Amino acid sequence: MIRERFESVDFEDAKKDVIPFITNRDALNGWKRESFIKISERIRTI
């Protein structure tokens, strides 16, 4: 379910949305669909 959600996100638009709230824009360099999907695959429910 979360994978499908990440697949539908426009990450360029998401970056534009958060830029006013961060001081280090370089932190957004890792904001890529593949990165979020890979991280989400490590999430386990208890």
Distance bins in CASP14 RR format, pairs under 12 A and 6 or more apart:
PFRMAT RR
TARGET T0000
AUTHOR 0000-0000-0000
RMODE 2
METHOD distances of the structure
MODEL  1
1 7 0 0 0 0 0 1 0 0 0 0 0
1 8 0 0 0 0 0 1 0 0 0 0 0
1 40 0 0 0 0 1 0 0 0 0 0 0
1 43 0 0 0 0 0 1 0 0 0 0 0
1 45 0 0 0 0 0 1 0 0 0 0 0
2 8 0 0 0 0 0 1 0 0 0 0 0
2 9 0 0 0 0 0 1 0 0 0 0 0
2 36 0 0 0 0 1 0 0 0 0 0 0
2 37 0 0 0 0 1 0 0 0 0 0 0
2 38 0 0 0 0 0 1 0 0 0 0 0
2 39 0 0 0 0 1 0 0 0 0 0 0
2 40 1 0 1 0 0 0 0 0 0 0 0
2 41 0 0 0 0 1 0 0 0 0 0 0
2 42 0 0 0 0 0 1 0 0 0 0 0
2 43 1 0 0 1 0 0 0 0 0 0 0
2 45 0 0 0 0 0 1 0 0 0 0 0
3 9 0 0 0 0 0 1 0 0 0 0 0
3 33 0 0 0 0 1 0 0 0 0 0 0
3 34 0 0 0 0 0 1 0 0 0 0 0
3 36 0 0 0 0 1 0 0 0 0 0 0
3 37 1 0 1 0 0 0 0 0 0 0 0
3 38 0 0 0 0 0 1 0 0 0 0 0
3 39 0 0 0 0 0 1 0 0 0 0 0
3 40 1 0 0 1 0 0 0 0 0 0 0
3 41 1 0 0 1 0 0 0 0 0 0 0
3 43 0 0 0 0 0 1 0 0 0 0 0
4 33 0 0 0 0 0 1 0 0 0 0 0
4 36 0 0 0 0 0 1 0 0 0 0 0
4 37 0 0 0 0 1 0 0 0 0 0 0
4 40 0 0 0 0 0 1 0 0 0 0 0
5 14 0 0 0 0 0 1 0 0 0 0 0
5 33 0 0 0 0 0 1 0 0 0 0 0
5 36 0 0 0 0 1 0 0 0 0 0 0
5 37 0 0 0 0 1 0 0 0 0 0 0
5 40 0 0 0 0 1 0 0 0 0 0 0
6 14 0 0 0 0 0 1 0 0 0 0 0
6 31 0 0 0 0 0 1 0 0 0 0 0
6 32 0 0 0 0 1 0 0 0 0 0 0
6 33 1 0 1 0 0 0 0 0 0 0 0
6 34 0 0 0 0 1 0 0 0 0 0 0
6 35 0 0 0 0 1 0 0 0 0 0 0
6 36 1 0 1 0 0 0 0 0 0 0 0
6 37 1 0 1 0 0 0 0 0 0 0 0
6 38 0 0 0 0 1 0 0 0 0 0 0
6 39 0 0 0 0 1 0 0 0 0 0 0
6 40 1 0 0 1 0 0 0 0 0 0 0
6 41 0 0 0 0 0 1 0 0 0 0 0
6 43 0 0 0 0 0 1 0 0 0 0 0
7 33 1 0 0 1 0 0 0 0 0 0 0
7 34 0 0 0 0 0 1 0 0 0 0 0
7 36 0 0 0 0 1 0 0 0 0 0 0
7 37 1 0 0 1 0 0 0 0 0 0 0
7 40 0 0 0 0 0 1 0 0 0 0 0
8 14 0 0 0 0 0 1 0 0 0 0 0
8 33 0 0 0 0 1 0 0 0 0 0 0
8 36 0 0 0 0 0 1 0 0 0 0 0
8 37 0 0 0 0 0 1 0 0 0 0 0
9 15 0 0 0 0 0 1 0 0 0 0 0
9 17 0 0 0 0 0 1 0 0 0 0 0
9 31 0 0 0 0 1 0 0 0 0 0 0
9 32 0 0 0 0 0 1 0 0 0 0 0
9 33 1 0 0 1 0 0 0 0 0 0 0
9 34 0 0 0 0 0 1 0 0 0 0 0
9 35 0 0 0 0 0 1 0 0 0 0 0
9 36 1 0 0 1 0 0 0 0 0 0 0
9 37 0 0 0 0 0 1 0 0 0 0 0
9 40 0 0 0 0 0 1 0 0 0 0 0
10 16 0 0 0 0 1 0 0 0 0 0 0
10 17 0 0 0 0 1 0 0 0 0 0 0
10 31 0 0 0 0 0 1 0 0 0 0 0
10 32 0 0 0 0 0 1 0 0 0 0 0
10 33 0 0 0 0 1 0 0 0 0 0 0
11 17 0 0 0 0 0 1 0 0 0 0 0
11 18 0 0 0 0 0 1 0 0 0 0 0
11 28 0 0 0 0 1 0 0 0 0 0 0
11 29 0 0 0 0 0 1 0 0 0 0 0
11 30 0 0 0 0 1 0 0 0 0 0 0
11 31 1 0 1 0 0 0 0 0 0 0 0
11 32 1 0 0 1 0 0 0 0 0 0 0
11 33 1 0 1 0 0 0 0 0 0 0 0
11 34 0 0 0 0 1 0 0 0 0 0 0
11 35 0 0 0 0 1 0 0 0 0 0 0
11 36 1 0 0 1 0 0 0 0 0 0 0
11 37 0 0 0 0 0 1 0 0 0 0 0
12 18 0 0 0 0 0 1 0 0 0 0 0
12 19 0 0 0 0 0 1 0 0 0 0 0
12 28 0 0 0 0 1 0 0 0 0 0 0
12 31 0 0 0 0 1 0 0 0 0 0 0
12 32 0 0 0 0 0 1 0 0 0 0 0
12 33 0 0 0 0 0 1 0 0 0 0 0
13 19 0 0 0 0 0 1 0 0 0 0 0
13 31 0 0 0 0 0 1 0 0 0 0 0
14 21 0 0 0 0 0 1 0 0 0 0 0
14 28 0 0 0 0 1 0 0 0 0 0 0
14 30 0 0 0 0 0 1 0 0 0 0 0
14 31 1 0 0 1 0 0 0 0 0 0 0
14 32 0 0 0 0 0 1 0 0 0 0 0
14 33 0 0 0 0 0 1 0 0 0 0 0
14 36 0 0 0 0 1 0 0 0 0 0 0
15 21 0 0 0 0 0 1 0 0 0 0 0
15 22 0 0 0 0 1 0 0 0 0 0 0
15 25 0 0 0 0 1 0 0 0 0 0 0
15 26 0 0 0 0 0 1 0 0 0 0 0
15 27 0 0 0 0 0 1 0 0 0 0 0
15 28 1 0 1 0 0 0 0 0 0 0 0
15 29 0 0 0 0 1 0 0 0 0 0 0
15 30 0 0 0 0 1 0 0 0 0 0 0
15 31 1 0 1 0 0 0 0 0 0 0 0
15 32 0 0 0 0 0 1 0 0 0 0 0
15 33 0 0 0 0 0 1 0 0 0 0 0
16 22 0 0 0 0 0 1 0 0 0 0 0
16 25 0 0 0 0 0 1 0 0 0 0 0
16 28 0 0 0 0 1 0 0 0 0 0 0
16 31 0 0 0 0 0 1 0 0 0 0 0
17 28 0 0 0 0 0 1 0 0 0 0 0
17 31 0 0 0 0 0 1 0 0 0 0 0
18 24 0 0 0 0 0 1 0 0 0 0 0
18 25 0 0 0 0 1 0 0 0 0 0 0
18 27 0 0 0 0 1 0 0 0 0 0 0
18 28 1 0 0 1 0 0 0 0 0 0 0
18 31 0 0 0 0 1 0 0 0 0 0 0
19 25 1 0 0 1 0 0 0 0 0 0 0
19 26 0 0 0 0 0 1 0 0 0 0 0
19 27 0 0 0 0 0 1 0 0 0 0 0
19 28 1 0 0 1 0 0 0 0 0 0 0
19 31 0 0 0 0 0 1 0 0 0 0 0
21 27 0 0 0 0 0 1 0 0 0 0 0
21 28 0 0 0 0 0 1 0 0 0 0 0
22 28 1 0 0 1 0 0 0 0 0 0 0
22 29 0 0 0 0 0 1 0 0 0 0 0
22 31 0 0 0 0 0 1 0 0 0 0 0
25 31 0 0 0 0 0 1 0 0 0 0 0
28 35 0 0 0 0 0 1 0 0 0 0 0
29 35 0 0 0 0 1 0 0 0 0 0 0
30 36 0 0 0 0 1 0 0 0 0 0 0
30 38 0 0 0 0 0 1 0 0 0 0 0
30 39 0 0 0 0 0 1 0 0 0 0 0
31 39 0 0 0 0 0 1 0 0 0 0 0
32 38 0 0 0 0 1 0 0 0 0 0 0
32 39 0 0 0 0 0 1 0 0 0 0 0
33 39 0 0 0 0 0 1 0 0 0 0 0
33 40 0 0 0 0 0 1 0 0 0 0 0
34 40 0 0 0 0 0 1 0 0 0 0 0
34 41 0 0 0 0 0 1 0 0 0 0 0
35 41 0 0 0 0 0 1 0 0 0 0 0
35 42 0 0 0 0 0 1 0 0 0 0 0
36 42 0 0 0 0 0 1 0 0 0 0 0
36 43 0 0 0 0 0 1 0 0 0 0 0
37 43 0 0 0 0 0 1 0 0 0 0 0
END
